[in-house]
Structure formats: C-alpha cells, structure tokens
C-alpha cells in the first residue's frame, strides 16, 4: 500500500471488503463503520484506515446516488444544506486529526470515538431488535405521539429560517440540516464513515421524511461529504491510500451481491440482532485495546 | 560495490574494525545473495532472500544485514486517569538501523565475548550500546519495547542456529541461510556481512549489498501523495467515482445503503 506504508495481502483486503459488503447487503446498512475498525485490526494505521475508508465510500456511493438522482428520490435542497454543514464539520474533523497526529493522539481519539459510537448504536439496535422480536416496538417518534407534538417538535417549529423541502414533504428550519451535516462531517473525518447510520434514523424518526427520499438524500450527502473529506485528508494529512480503497471496493461490491441474496431469505429482526452483536463485538475489541495494558509501550508518532 | 558511496564508507569502517581483531581477514569470501535487487510492486508481501557462501572449515559463522540508520522519535504509552492507555511522552533513539537481521550458526554468547560482539554491532546488547545515549533514561528502560516493536514489524530478527553447514570436497564448508526482507522495509540499500568466529575472535569474511526499490507506479503514487497532495486527493476521488460507476454498471447496483 503506497500511502499506508505497509503491505497487506490483496486477498485479505478483497476478503475484508467482501465480508463488510456481505454484511452491508445482508442488513441493508453501509459497512463504513465496520470497515475502519477491521482495517485497524490488520495493522493499517487508524488515520490511513479512516481516510481511505472515506475514499472507498465515494466509490461505493457513486452509482447509488446517480441512480437515486435519476429516479427523483433526492431532495437536493436538503442534501445541499446537509453538505454545507458537512463542509464545515469535515474541515473541522480533518484539522482536528491533523492536530492530534502532531501530538500523537489521533489513533487514541479515533478508537475512543469508535467505542462510543459503536457502543451506542449497537446497544440501541439490540434493544430495538429485541423489542421487535417480542412484538413490543414503540410507535412513538421524536416529533410526538399521536396525542400531540413533543417538546422536540415544538422546538423544530420555533427555530428561525423555516423552509419547505418539497420532495421530502417536510418543513423545518434550515438550521437543522446544517447542524446535522456539521455533526456527520466531523464523524466522517474522524471515523471514515459516511454517517448514514446516524442520518437515516434521524431523517426517518426525527424529521419524518419518507423512506425513499431518505435513502437518496442521505446518499447524496454521504457522497459529497466523503469527496470533501477525502480531498482534505489527502491534502492535510497525506492519509488517503486509493489502492487500499479500490481493493476494498471490489471486495465489497461482490460481497454485497451475495449478502442481498442471503438477506432476502432471513427474518429482519433476527438479522438486526446479529448485526448489533457484530457491532458490539467490534466495540468490545476496540475497548479492550484502550483499557488493557499494551504489549508494547512504544508507538510511532503520527500513527505510523 | 563502490557504486554506493554511503554504504561503501560503512563497509570500509567495518573492514577496518575487522582488521583490528585477531584474524587479519585475508581473502574475501564471496557471498551469493539471491536476489540482490528487489522491486516493490502492488502485490509485494516481502521478499525471501537467500545467502550462500564457501567458508573455511571450523569457523562459526554469522550473517548480519543492516539498513540505513535514522533517529527515531517514538511515543511512550502510559496509564491516564488510572484506566486509559494513552501516549504520555516522547522517547528518542539515535541512529537506529531500518533493518537489523542476524543469522548465526551458534548462540551469540558462544561465538565471542560481549566486547567483541559489540565491536561488530552484533546482538541487541551491542545495538543498545550504539543507539541509547543514556542507558538509565527512558530510552534505556524501554529498549526492550523498541525491540518488540521492530520484531513485530519483522524489521529486527535474530535467529541463532539459523545457518546450515555442509562440508565441501576442498576441505571448506558451504553455508546457507535465508531471511525475509519484510513488507515494511523502506527502499534503499542493505548491507549484508558475513563474519567468521574462532576462539572468541571474529573476522569479516565477506559482504554484499541488496537494493530495494519501489516500482515506477508505486513511486509515482507515493510521490503524488506526498508532493502534490491536493491533486492526489482530487485524483483519488475521480478514480473512486469512475470505479464506483463502473462497478454499478457491471453489477447492476444503484440501490442505496447507509454508510
């Protein structure tokens, strides 16, 4: 790998991309949040793993975004606002990584962010799936129950710069997508993810957007956020390895095809429990790395 | 050999130090290094190097392979808040070889006394004496961790009893050994030296050079990523988009997933 500065068997990368692609096809989620930790486990420096994962996401999202744009299932107004927020968030995140690399703490911060995010998401998914399995899933959304608007819904309505998003069939302040974009941009830079695993639930449960527009708009935002983060990481941190990214892409495309076929034969709640357990296992492995006494008390500066 | 000025100076120094020992050296033993030129491409996973030579019978032999040296600034890990392991300080080592490989026919301690081994920079104790300026400081205390770090990468290896002997009809011995030029080895020249030991003293029997270089494409990409970062970033994005659209066409994708 020219930029990672190490050599990894091509078949391991294809296989890893394949496994993550398989999970992606099986569970209907992207694999960005699993791919970076797996790359770290095989010895790719965390900063390079996250940045190259962003590059891989550009490739993985390109055709999906194009297809959704053709189908008219992208709310461009919302997507552009999200992207403007992500421009600032991504820049902030890349600069943070740049600063942390200089002090030697970038790897630590990436690992901590992963532990927190994977822990929260994995636990929530497991909880939701168990509720679904036992038929107790709540119908409530953050914007309120059927009996009336929630505090959050009233807050959304009270914010300035109210806007109508025609294709998404919703109306709220422009500040909301800008802030969401900012958050996702920061996470994209630190974790090397697109942020869809945060954006999609928020769009569905909090902003109450229709599902077909959620996926298209989320992909649009992910594509442009990942493009921005890739260029910034290459420019500021020299941490993008596109050879690594392409290997992962080809593996994941094939894996996703197989995963989709297998997924159609399994029950959704059981699959979600399985995914949440995978996410939690990865989180625990990273947590152990932070808490257990390291085998070697010395490491290279700057993540290499 | 003298096409490589830096290594030639190192080699000359080694020859002079060898001459200072009991054995005068005499005829240089030829080393057969296979391959002595390694090119790093996209699927490079390290290169096994084999070394053969014909040495005087009765000598114990040792092969040393050393890469270019540079100062290493490392981070020391320590416990913070009583439970989190973070970087807590810097540790500096001077003139650390990029690669350090030892293959010997016997245990190092059985070949020669420590001062002789130190003279030839053979063994980790000798290396410590060379690269740690303050043995009682952090660098000295954590020297074992530096060795573990380098051994984990495959950049430092010592294998005692790692050389095969076979007598030849002319009363000498044919020796053979192998080592791996690891995937992380940087491009450059690596000095290979074969020593003979007898009665506690050593002689440099012969030497050679291995050259490792990246192929044109790898060099081009590395140079782009380092010297034309903004352009490289844009190219990485364009390549990713084209690859993504192509795979989309080939595999009939287009269904969105959350990343």
Interface residues (C-beta under 8 A of the other chain):
Chain A: X2 X3 X5 X6 X7 X9 X10 X24 X28 X29 X30 X31 X32 X33 X55 X56 X57 X58 X59 X60 X61 X62 X63 X64 X65 X66 X67 X68 X103 X104 X105 X108 X193 X194 X195 X196 X197 X199 X200 X215 X216 X218 X219 X222 X226 X227 X230 X231 X232 X233 X234 X235 X236 X238 X240 X241 X242 X243 X245 X246 X249 X250 X253 X254 X256 X257 X290 X291 X292 X293 X294 X295 X296 X297 X298 X299 X300 X301
Chain B: X42 X43 X44 X45 X46 X73 X74 X75 X76 X77 X78 X79 X83 X84 X85 X86 X87 X90 X91 X142 X145 X146 X148 X149 X152 X183 X184 X214 X218 X221 X222 X225 X226 X229 X230 X232 X233 X234 X235 X236 X237 X239 X240 X241 X243 X244 X245 X247 X248 X249 X251 X253 X254 X255 X256 X257 X258 X259
